[in-house]
Amino acid sequence: MATLVESPGDASRGPRGPHWGPPRTVKRTDSEHEISRAAELLRRGECVAFPTETVYGLGAVATDAKAAARIFSIKGRPRFDPLIVHLASAGDLSTAASAVSERARLLAAALWPGPLTMVLPKRDAIPDIVTAGLPTVALRVPDHAVARALIEATGSPLAAPSANPFGYISPTTAQHVRDQLGEKVAMVVDGGPCRVGIESTIVDLSGERPALLRPGQITRETVEEILGEPLRLGAAGDKPTAPGQLPRHYAPSTRLVLIESVDAVAVGERGRAALLSALPVADRDGFAITRVLSESGDLEEAAAGLFAALRELDRADVSRIYAISIAEDGIGAAIMDRLRRAAAR
């Protein structure tokens, strides 16, 4: 089941005209008609927002260079930042990758569908705009039934970054997408809140040694155990080799500052500031607003609520958001990666 929100095109300009009306809600139903409608729009070159287990994606047919270009335009995304291509199943790997290594087969068998992206040599069918001119392509199979049904109905892999303005907090509900991109996309497929809530782990398998390019819910330790070898850490730079590597990303408009403990915030400043903590915190007095992502100390719960909490605090009338650092063990590394990029100036 899925709720679809469709923006009817300006009749005088056709369905791909630049003027979109307010989103129109299509009621929840068991029919496959809605997925078919979304797939039809994608095949016509439109961009459709859809849910995955990580965040909501802004999708276009991955083999359509013109449609992919619309993703960059809608998001304001620089074209040197490559996109992830979403597949319906691991059996589709060879349709986008020109070479599938034994490492890739091992990880796909163990972790797909799921929040893992693999970087592999690309086929010519994937246009350069999707890969930012690189000879490699980032691929994953989402662990969300609606996403996979949409890919299958479209009959093509979907290129899809997060469905939000570039650099801002990633969307984890359909409403987040509507609030930020509503008039710019042809349809929003509502699959409910995202279960994982942070972007996928990215592992580069295109070189001699596998490399971790972005941490996520699937930990470095898990990947190393499956491969039976260590991962090197990929270096971030101004021209990324995979999505999510830019120094500043996932950022609220309100300045976010990382701190080791609340003692770093003067008592007189707390009344104008927000406090964000992944784990329970004893001293939270005096802050204008406080959000603890998991009172039970569950880091998966904390990760799932991170972006929604950042959005809430960004809407609050505060001068700064102070976020308490946590140990970078397991999924803690992914949470800290997002917070560091959100705090970068």
C-alpha positions in Angstrom: 0.0 0.0 0.0 1.2 3.5 -0.7 -0.2 7.0 -0.6 0.7 9.0 -3.7 0.8 12.8 -3.8 0.6 14.0 -7.4 1.2 17.5 -8.7 -0.9 18.0 -11.8 1.0 19.8 -14.5 0.0 23.1 -16.1 -2.4 21.9 -18.8 -1.2 24.6 -21.2 2.4 23.4 -21.0 1.9 19.7 -20.7 2.8 17.3 -17.9 6.5 18.4 -18.0 5.8 22.1 -17.9 7.6 24.2 -15.3 4.5 25.2 -13.4 3.1 22.7 -10.9 0.0 23.2 -8.8 -0.4 22.3 -5.1 0.1 18.6 -4.4 -3.1 16.5 -4.8 -3.5 13.6 -2.3 -4.5 10.2 -3.7 -6.2 8.1 -1.1 -4.5 5.0 0.4 -5.5 1.9 -1.5 -4.5 -1.8 -2.1 -4.5 -1.2 -5.9 -1.4 -1.4 -7.9 -2.7 1.5 -10.0 -0.8 4.1 -8.0 2.6 2.4 -8.5 1.8 2.0 -12.2 1.1 5.8 -12.4 4.4 6.6 -10.7 6.2 4.3 -13.0 4.5 5.8 -16.0 5.7 9.3 -15.0 9.3 8.0 -14.5 9.3 6.4 -18.0 8.1 9.8 -19.4 11.2 11.4 -17.9 9.7 12.9 -14.7 11.2 12.8 -11.2 9.3 10.9 -8.5 10.0 10.9 -4.8 9.7 7.5 -3.1 10.5 5.8 0.2 13.4 3.5 1.1 14.4 2.1 4.4 17.1 4.8 4.7 15.6 8.1 3.5 13.2 9.2 0.8 14.8 9.4 -2.6 14.2 11.6 -5.6 14.2 9.2 -8.5 14.6 9.2 -12.2 15.2 6.5 -14.8 19.0 5.8 -14.4 19.6 5.3 -18.1 17.9 8.6 -19.1 20.5 11.4 -19.0 17.9 14.2 -19.4 15.8 12.9 -16.5 18.8 12.5 -14.3 19.8 16.1 -15.1 16.4 17.2 -13.7 17.3 15.6 -10.3 20.3 18.0 -10.1 18.2 20.9 -11.1 15.4 20.2 -8.6 17.9 19.7 -5.7 20.4 22.4 -6.7 23.0 19.6 -6.5 26.4 20.1 -8.0 27.0 17.8 -11.0 30.3 16.6 -9.6 28.4 14.7 -6.9 27.4 11.2 -8.2 24.1 9.6 -7.7 23.2 6.1 -6.3 21.4 3.8 -8.7 18.7 1.6 -7.1 18.1 -1.9 -8.4 15.0 -4.1 -7.9 17.2 -7.2 -6.9 20.7 -8.4 -6.7 20.1 -10.3 -9.9 20.1 -6.9 -11.7 23.7 -6.1 -10.8 25.1 -6.9 -14.2 22.7 -4.5 -15.9 24.5 -1.5 -14.4 27.9 -2.9 -13.5 30.4 -4.0 -16.2 32.2 -6.3 -13.7 30.8 -8.0 -10.6 33.6 -9.2 -8.3 33.4 -12.1 -5.9 33.5 -9.5 -3.1 30.4 -7.8 -4.6 28.6 -11.2 -4.8 29.4 -12.0 -1.2 28.1 -8.6 0.1 25.0 -8.8 -2.1 24.1 -12.3 -0.9 24.5 -11.3 2.7 23.2 -7.7 2.9 20.8 -7.1 0.0 18.1 -5.9 0.1 19.5 -3.5 2.6 21.2 -0.2 3.4 24.5 -1.0 1.6 25.8 0.7 -1.5 28.6 -0.8 -3.5 30.8 1.1 -6.0 31.6 -1.0 -9.1 32.8 -0.4 -12.7 29.8 0.9 -14.6 28.2 -0.1 -17.9 28.0 2.4 -20.7 24.2 2.3 -20.3 24.6 4.4 -17.2 25.1 8.0 -18.4 28.0 10.1 -17.2 25.8 12.6 -15.5 24.7 9.9 -13.1 28.2 9.0 -12.1 29.7 12.5 -12.4 31.9 11.4 -15.2 33.5 8.6 -13.2 34.0 5.1 -14.6 32.3 3.6 -11.6 28.6 3.5 -10.4 27.2 3.3 -6.9 24.5 0.6 -6.6 22.1 -0.8 -4.0 18.9 -2.7 -3.6 16.6 -0.9 -1.1 14.9 -2.9 1.7 11.5 -1.4 1.1 8.7 -3.2 -0.8 7.3 0.0 -2.3 10.7 1.1 -3.7 11.4 -2.3 -5.3 7.8 -2.5 -6.7 8.3 0.9 -8.2 11.6 -0.1 -9.8 10.1 -3.3 -11.2 7.1 -1.4 -12.6 9.3 1.2 -14.2 11.4 -1.5 -15.9 14.6 0.3 -15.2 17.0 1.0 -12.3 16.3 4.4 -10.7 19.0 7.0 -9.9 18.0 8.6 -6.6 19.7 10.9 -4.2 17.8 12.1 -1.1 14.7 14.0 -1.9 15.7 17.4 -0.4 17.5 20.6 -1.4 21.2 19.8 -1.7 23.1 19.9 1.6 20.1 20.1 3.8 18.7 17.5 6.3 17.6 14.3 4.5 13.9 13.5 4.5 12.6 10.6 6.4 8.8 11.1 5.8 6.8 12.0 2.8 5.8 15.2 4.5 9.4 16.3 4.7 9.6 15.9 0.9 6.3 17.8 0.3 7.5 20.6 2.6 10.7 21.2 0.6 10.1 19.9 -2.9 6.4 19.5 -3.2 5.8 21.6 -6.4 8.9 20.5 -8.1 8.3 16.7 -8.3 5.6 15.0 -10.3 4.6 12.6 -7.5 5.5 11.7 -3.9 5.0 8.1 -2.9 4.2 7.9 0.8 5.5 4.7 2.4 5.5 6.0 6.0 8.5 6.9 8.1 11.9 5.5 7.1 12.9 2.6 9.3 16.7 3.2 9.3 16.7 7.0 9.0 20.2 7.6 7.8 21.8 7.0 4.4 23.3 3.7 3.3 26.8 2.5 4.0 29.0 2.9 0.9 31.8 0.5 0.1 34.1 1.0 -2.9 34.9 -2.4 -4.5 36.3 -0.9 -7.8 40.0 -1.0 -6.7 42.5 -3.5 -5.4 41.4 -3.1 -1.8 37.8 -2.5 -0.6 37.3 0.9 1.0 34.6 2.4 3.3 33.5 5.7 1.8 30.5 6.4 4.1 29.4 4.7 7.3 25.8 3.7 7.8 23.7 1.2 9.7 25.7 -1.7 8.3 28.9 -1.3 10.2 32.5 -1.5 9.0 32.9 -4.5 11.2 30.0 -6.4 9.6 31.4 -5.8 6.1 34.9 -6.8 7.1 33.6 -10.0 8.7 31.7 -11.0 5.5 34.7 -10.2 3.2 37.3 -11.6 5.5 39.6 -8.6 5.1 39.9 -5.1 6.4 38.5 -2.0 4.8 40.6 1.0 4.1 39.1 4.4 4.8 38.3 6.4 1.6 39.4 10.0 1.7 36.7 12.7 1.3 37.4 15.6 -1.0 36.0 18.5 -3.1 35.3 16.0 -5.9 33.7 13.0 -4.3 33.8 9.4 -5.7 30.5 8.5 -4.2 27.5 10.4 -2.7 27.7 11.9 0.8 31.4 12.6 0.9 31.4 16.4 0.9 32.7 18.0 4.1 29.4 19.9 4.7 26.2 17.9 4.3 22.9 17.0 6.1 23.0 20.4 7.6 20.3 22.5 9.3 20.0 26.2 8.7 20.7 26.9 12.4 24.3 26.5 13.3 25.1 23.1 14.8 28.0 22.8 17.2 29.5 19.5 18.4 30.4 19.3 22.1 31.8 16.6 24.4 29.4 17.4 27.2 26.8 20.0 28.3 29.5 21.5 30.5 30.8 23.2 27.3 27.7 25.4 27.1 27.6 28.3 29.5 24.5 28.4 31.7 23.6 31.9 30.5 23.7 30.7 26.8 21.4 27.6 27.3 18.2 29.6 27.3 18.8 30.6 23.7 20.1 27.2 22.5 18.8 23.6 21.7 20.5 20.4 23.0 20.6 17.2 20.9 21.8 14.0 22.4 21.7 10.5 21.0 21.9 9.0 24.5 20.3 9.8 27.9 21.8 13.0 29.4 21.5 13.9 33.1 22.2 17.6 32.9 19.7 19.1 30.4 18.5 22.1 32.6 18.2 25.5 31.1 18.1 24.7 27.4 15.3 26.2 25.3 14.6 22.8 23.9 16.2 19.3 24.4 15.8 16.2 22.2 17.2 12.8 23.3 17.1 10.4 20.4 17.0 7.3 22.5 16.3 7.3 26.2 17.1 3.6 26.3 20.5 4.1 24.7 19.6 2.2 21.5 21.8 3.7 18.8 19.7 2.2 16.0 16.7 4.1 17.4 18.9 7.2 17.7 19.9 7.0 14.1 16.4 6.5 12.9 15.3 9.7 14.6 18.3 11.9 13.9 17.2 13.8 10.8 13.6 14.3 12.1 15.0 15.8 15.4 17.4 18.0 13.4 14.5 19.3 11.4 12.4 20.0 14.6 15.3 21.9 16.2 16.0 23.8 13.1 12.4 25.1 13.2 12.7 26.2 16.8 13.6 29.8 17.6 17.1 29.1 18.9 20.5 30.6 18.2 22.4 27.3 18.0 22.0 23.6 18.2 24.5 21.8 20.5 25.0 18.1 19.7 26.8 15.8 22.2 29.4 13.6 20.6 29.3 9.8 21.1 31.8 7.0 20.8 32.3 5.9 17.2 31.6 2.3 17.7 29.3 0.4 15.3 26.5 2.6 14.1 27.8 5.4 16.4 30.3 6.1 13.6 27.5 6.8 11.1 25.7 9.1 13.6 28.9 11.1 14.2 29.7 11.2 10.5 26.3 12.9 9.9 26.7 15.3 12.8 30.3 16.3 11.8 29.1 17.1 8.3 26.1 19.0 9.6 28.4 21.0 11.9 31.0 21.9 9.2 31.3 25.5 8.2 
